[in-house]
């Protein structure tokens, strides 16, 4: 067996902190500017901000989609590479030296390190341009929050800050989500107080990335994970569902899920979103949106060809999907101390019956919900809709835990791990690394 290790390089990496929690990945270029020079200049901060988002979209995003997606059985690892075989098998035998687990860990902390550098440097370097500073810092806050949230979906505990000395202190994943919400709340205040400048929008976000709606969408997501139901509903209501926010790719900066499923062919999606038949509506148009033939049988399982947002090297991937906001509202209304079944059902049906008009073309085209109108029954329906609507977004593992789905070690049918072990590279350099979860 071979251990598959992929190395991603971009020109930005020379200019960024490239920091894990405990070890530097910097490769110094003696002919290039120093980090201090980059972080102290307007152009340097603009370039680093663009690179932060590019680094997330081309490396961090794939780790969050592919590794937890395999664990939650959306996709299947189909190569002979050891790290993918280990993730596919999951269970108690998943080793602490697994390369995919390290990839989730290291790529998220790389994003955190880059964001931290921008957050620390922008207020001084951009003191004379409040509108550019507002956008740059809010953008960095967003990506640090996204990295924290990504880590919290995969690990029980994690450091909340990068530490160049290798002594990072761990906190419970709940504290990471709280910090993510705090960063996003601060970002809302920044952009509400001082609107980001036209220069920021032109040079940093461009036409495809909607900063303000993305911040609100992630506020809704992480407040929902924390059980802050009213805050989740308020943030979801603040998102304009007609707007799109996308990660864009090109032949040089390729869609990483396409490359993993169509070029290297390391993974393939499971039939029926990898769900038990009881959780799938056979008439759901999202099946054909995300999954295509020809079918292939591997290890007794029917696998499909991945389409949707993943069928070309330059296909954009949504930063979030608008109907996630409806499903967050539905779930929050069901989980409140006094459940609001009527309002929750209206949002569920808005997702189910949508036959056209979704900003990204993800339309279920189903009839209205006809089951029992009880809290428990509607929560199962919300989970069904999330699994279909949010397929391959990296959210299934978190959802599976939150909705109390069958769990290991008793069952490996819907997920093969609850949380990942901490990477050996982290444990060898940080004496504060906690005990690994049993499964």
C-alpha positions in Angstrom: 0.0 0.0 0.0 1.1 3.6 -0.6 0.5 6.6 1.6 -0.9 9.3 -0.6 0.4 12.8 0.2 -0.6 15.7 -1.9 1.3 18.9 -1.7 -0.4 22.1 -2.7 1.5 25.2 -3.7 0.5 28.7 -4.4 2.5 31.9 -4.7 0.6 33.1 -1.7 2.1 30.6 0.7 5.4 32.4 0.7 3.6 35.5 1.9 1.6 33.9 4.6 2.3 32.6 8.1 1.6 29.0 7.0 1.5 28.0 10.7 0.1 24.9 12.3 -0.6 25.1 16.0 2.9 24.1 16.8 5.3 24.1 13.8 6.1 26.5 11.1 5.6 25.4 7.4 7.3 28.6 6.1 9.7 28.2 3.2 11.6 31.4 3.1 12.4 33.1 -0.2 15.6 35.1 0.2 14.6 37.2 -2.8 11.0 37.9 -1.6 9.6 40.4 0.9 9.5 39.5 4.5 6.2 38.7 6.3 6.5 42.0 8.2 6.9 43.9 4.9 3.8 42.2 3.4 1.6 42.7 6.5 2.6 46.4 6.9 1.5 47.5 3.4 -1.9 48.1 1.8 -1.1 46.0 -1.3 0.4 43.2 0.8 -2.8 42.9 3.0 -5.0 43.0 -0.1 -2.9 40.2 -1.7 -2.9 38.1 1.5 -6.7 38.5 1.8 -7.2 37.2 -1.7 -4.8 34.4 -1.0 -6.6 33.5 2.3 -9.8 32.8 0.4 -8.0 31.0 -2.4 -6.1 28.8 0.1 -9.4 28.0 1.8 -11.2 27.1 -1.4 -8.5 25.0 -3.0 -7.1 23.1 0.1 -9.1 23.6 3.3 -12.5 23.1 1.7 -11.5 19.8 0.1 -10.3 18.4 3.5 -13.7 19.3 5.1 -15.8 17.9 2.3 -13.9 14.7 1.5 -12.7 13.4 4.8 -15.9 13.9 7.0 -17.9 13.1 3.8 -16.3 9.7 3.7 -16.8 9.2 7.5 -20.5 10.1 7.1 -20.8 7.8 4.1 -21.7 10.5 1.5 -18.8 9.3 -0.6 -16.6 6.2 -0.7 -12.8 6.0 -0.9 -12.0 3.8 -3.9 -8.3 3.9 -4.3 -5.6 1.7 -2.7 -3.9 4.5 -0.9 -3.6 3.7 2.7 -4.9 7.0 4.2 -8.1 6.8 2.2 -8.6 3.1 3.0 -8.3 4.0 6.7 -10.8 6.8 6.5 -13.2 4.6 4.5 -13.0 1.9 7.2 -13.2 4.3 10.1 -14.0 2.6 13.4 -11.6 2.2 16.3 -8.7 1.2 14.1 -8.3 4.6 12.5 -4.7 5.4 13.2 -3.4 8.7 14.6 -0.9 9.0 11.8 -3.7 9.0 9.1 -2.8 11.6 6.4 -6.4 12.7 5.8 -7.0 13.5 9.5 -3.8 15.5 9.5 -5.0 17.3 6.4 -8.2 18.5 8.1 -6.2 19.6 11.2 -3.3 21.3 9.4 -5.2 23.1 6.7 -7.6 24.6 9.1 -4.8 25.9 11.3 -3.1 27.3 8.2 -6.2 29.3 7.5 -6.3 30.5 11.1 -2.7 31.6 11.1 -3.2 33.6 7.9 -6.3 35.2 9.3 -4.6 36.0 12.6 -1.8 37.8 10.8 -4.3 40.0 8.9 -6.4 40.7 11.9 -3.4 41.8 13.9 -1.8 43.9 11.2 -4.7 45.6 9.3 -5.7 48.1 12.0 -2.3 49.7 12.0 -1.4 49.3 8.3 -4.8 50.6 7.2 -5.5 53.1 9.9 -6.1 55.9 7.3 -8.6 53.9 5.3 -11.5 52.8 7.5 -13.6 51.4 4.7 -10.8 49.1 3.3 -9.9 48.1 6.9 -13.5 47.2 7.7 -13.7 44.8 4.7 -10.2 43.3 5.2 -10.7 42.5 8.9 -14.3 41.3 8.6 -13.2 39.0 5.8 -10.3 37.6 7.9 -12.7 37.2 10.9 -15.0 35.2 8.6 -12.3 32.8 7.5 -10.9 32.3 11.0 -14.5 31.5 12.1 -14.9 29.1 9.2 -11.6 27.3 10.2 -12.7 27.1 13.8 -16.1 25.7 12.8 -14.5 23.2 10.4 -12.2 21.9 13.2 -15.2 21.8 15.6 -17.1 19.5 13.3 -14.2 16.9 13.3 -12.5 17.1 16.7 -13.8 17.1 20.3 -11.2 19.6 21.4 -8.8 22.0 19.7 -6.7 25.1 20.3 -8.5 28.4 19.8 -5.3 30.2 18.7 -2.2 29.2 16.8 1.0 29.0 18.9 4.4 29.3 17.3 6.0 28.0 20.5 4.2 24.7 20.3 2.3 25.0 23.6 -1.2 25.6 22.3 -3.9 25.1 25.0 -7.0 23.1 24.1 -10.6 24.0 24.6 -13.8 22.1 24.1 -15.3 22.3 20.6 -18.2 24.2 22.0 -15.8 27.0 23.0 -14.4 27.0 19.4 -17.9 27.5 18.0 -18.5 30.3 20.5 -15.4 32.0 19.4 -16.4 31.6 15.8 -19.8 33.3 16.6 -18.0 36.1 18.4 -15.7 36.7 15.4 -18.7 36.8 13.1 -20.6 39.1 15.4 -17.6 41.4 15.4 -17.6 41.2 11.6 -21.2 42.2 11.4 -20.5 45.2 13.6 -17.5 46.3 11.5 -19.4 46.2 8.1 -22.5 47.8 9.6 -20.5 50.6 11.2 -18.3 51.2 8.2 -19.3 49.7 4.9 -16.4 48.0 3.0 -15.1 50.2 0.2 -15.5 49.7 -3.5 -11.8 49.0 -3.7 -12.2 46.1 -1.2 -15.1 44.7 -3.3 -13.1 45.1 -6.5 -9.7 43.8 -5.3 -10.6 41.3 -2.6 -14.1 39.7 -2.9 -14.8 40.4 -6.6 -18.3 39.9 -8.0 -18.7 36.2 -6.9 -18.1 36.3 -3.1 -20.8 38.1 -1.0 -19.1 39.0 2.2 -22.1 40.3 4.2 -24.5 37.5 3.4 -21.8 34.9 3.9 -21.1 36.3 7.4 -24.8 36.1 8.3 -25.1 32.6 6.9 -22.3 31.3 9.0 -23.6 33.1 12.1 -26.9 31.1 11.5 -25.0 27.9 11.0 -22.8 28.1 14.1 -25.5 29.5 16.4 -27.6 26.5 15.4 -24.8 24.1 16.3 -24.6 25.8 19.7 -28.3 25.7 20.3 -28.7 29.4 20.2 -32.1 29.1 18.4 -33.3 32.7 18.4 -29.9 34.0 17.2 -29.8 31.3 14.5 -33.2 32.3 13.3 -32.3 36.0 13.3 -29.1 35.5 11.4 -30.8 33.2 8.8 -33.5 35.9 8.3 -30.7 38.4 7.6 -29.5 36.4 4.6 -30.8 37.5 1.2 -31.8 34.1 -0.3 -31.8 35.5 -3.8 -28.0 36.2 -3.6 -25.2 33.9 -4.5 -21.7 33.6 -2.8 -19.3 31.3 -4.5 -15.7 30.0 -4.5 -14.5 30.3 -8.1 -11.9 28.1 -9.8 -10.0 28.0 -13.1 -7.7 25.7 -15.0 -4.8 27.0 -12.8 -6.8 27.0 -9.5 -8.9 23.9 -9.9 -12.1 22.8 -8.2 -10.6 20.4 -5.7 -13.6 18.0 -5.4 -13.6 17.6 -9.2 -9.9 16.7 -9.2 -10.4 14.2 -6.4 -13.4 12.5 -7.9 -12.9 12.9 -11.7 -9.1 13.2 -12.3 -7.4 11.2 -9.5 -10.5 9.2 -8.9 -9.9 8.7 -5.3 -13.5 8.9 -4.3 -17.0 8.4 -5.7 -20.4 9.4 -4.3 -22.7 6.7 -2.9 -26.1 6.1 -4.4 -29.0 7.9 -2.8 -26.7 10.4 -1.0 -25.4 7.4 1.0 -28.6 7.4 3.0 -30.9 4.5 4.2 -33.8 4.2 1.8 -36.2 5.5 4.4 -34.5 8.9 4.3 -34.7 9.3 0.5 -37.6 10.5 -1.7 -37.2 8.7 -5.0 -38.7 11.7 -6.9 -36.3 14.2 -5.4 -34.8 16.2 -8.3 -31.7 16.8 -6.2 -30.7 13.2 -6.8 -30.2 14.0 -10.5 -28.7 17.4 -9.7 -25.8 15.9 -7.7 -25.5 12.3 -9.0 -25.3 10.8 -12.4 -24.6 7.5 -14.2 -22.8 5.4 -15.2 -23.2 3.5 -12.0 -20.3 1.3 -10.8 -20.4 -1.3 -8.0 -17.4 -1.3 -5.6 -17.3 -3.5 -2.6 -21.0 -4.4 -3.1 -22.1 -0.7 -3.1 -23.6 1.2 -6.0 -21.6 4.3 -6.7 -22.5 7.2 -8.9 -20.7 10.0 -10.8 -20.6 13.3 -9.0 -22.0 16.3 -10.9 -23.7 19.4 -9.5 -21.0 21.7 -8.4 -18.2 19.2 -9.0 -18.2 18.3 -12.6 -15.6 20.6 -14.1 -12.2 22.0 -13.1 -13.7 25.5 -13.2 -17.1 24.9 -11.7 -17.9 27.3 -8.8 -18.8 25.9 -5.4 -21.3 27.7 -3.2 -19.9 29.1 0.0 -23.3 28.3 1.5 -26.6 27.3 0.0 -29.7 29.6 0.5 -32.0 26.7 1.5 -29.7 25.9 4.4 -31.2 29.1 6.0 -34.7 27.8 5.7 -33.7 24.5 7.2 -31.8 26.2 10.0 -35.0 28.2 10.8 -37.1 25.0 10.7 -34.8 23.2 13.0 -34.4 26.1 15.4 -38.2 26.5 15.6 -38.6 22.8 16.4 -35.9 22.7 19.0 -37.0 25.8 20.9 -38.5 25.4 24.4 -41.9 25.9 22.9 -41.7 24.4 19.4 -43.3 26.3 16.6 -44.5 23.5 14.4 -46.4 25.6 11.9 -43.5 27.9 11.1 -41.1 25.0 10.9 -43.4 23.1 8.5 -43.7 26.2 6.3 -39.9 26.4 5.9 -39.7 22.6 5.3 -42.3 22.8 2.5 -40.6 25.8 1.0 -37.6 23.6 0.5 -39.5 20.5 -0.5 -41.8 22.1 -3.1 -39.3 24.4 -4.7 -39.3 23.4 -8.4 -37.4 26.4 -9.7 -35.9 29.7 -8.6 -33.1 28.5 -6.3 -30.1 30.8 -6.7 -27.9 27.8 -7.4 -30.5 25.6 -9.2 -30.8 23.1 -6.3 -34.5 22.4 -6.5 -36.2 19.4 -4.8 -39.5 19.6 -6.8 -41.3 17.4 -4.3 -44.9 17.5 -3.0 -45.6 19.1 0.3 -44.8 17.1 3.5 -47.6 14.7 4.3 -46.3 13.0 7.5 -47.1 13.5 11.1 -46.8 17.1 12.3 -44.9 16.4 15.5 -41.6 17.7 16.7 -39.8 14.4 16.3 -41.3 13.6 12.9 -40.5 17.1 11.6 -36.9 16.9 12.9 -36.4 13.7 10.9 -37.7 15.5 7.9 -35.3 18.4 8.4 -32.5 16.0 8.6 -33.6 14.3 5.3 -33.8 17.7 3.6 -30.4 18.7 4.9 -28.8 15.5 3.6 -30.2 16.1 0.1 -29.9 19.9 -0.1 -26.4 20.1 1.5 -24.9 17.1 0.0 -21.1 17.3 -0.1 -20.8 20.5 1.9 -18.9 19.0 4.8 -21.9 19.3 7.2 -23.2 15.7 7.3 -21.0 14.4 10.1 -22.0 17.3 12.4 -25.7 16.9 11.4 -25.5 13.1 12.1 -24.4 13.7 15.7 -26.8 16.6 16.3 -29.8 14.7 15.1 -28.9 11.6 17.1 -28.5 9.3 14.1 -27.2 5.7 14.5 -23.7 6.0 15.8 -20.6 3.9 16.3 -19.5 1.6 17.9 -23.1 0.2 17.9 -23.7 1.1 14.3 -21.5 2.1 11.3 -24.4 2.4 8.9 -24.6 6.2 8.8 -21.2 7.2 10.2 -18.0 5.3 11.0 -16.5 7.7 13.6 -17.9 10.3 16.0 -14.7 12.4 16.2 -11.2 12.0 14.8 -8.1 11.2 16.9 -5.5 14.0 17.2 -2.7 13.8 14.6 0.6 12.3 15.7 2.4 15.4 14.4 0.4 17.5 16.9 0.9 15.1 19.8 4.7 14.8 19.2 5.1 18.6 19.4 2.5 19.7 21.9 2.4 18.2 25.4 -1.1 19.6 25.9 -2.7 17.3 23.3 -5.7 15.5 24.9 -6.5 11.8 25.0 -7.9 10.6 21.7 -11.6 9.8 21.6 -12.4 6.1 21.5 -14.2 6.4 18.3 
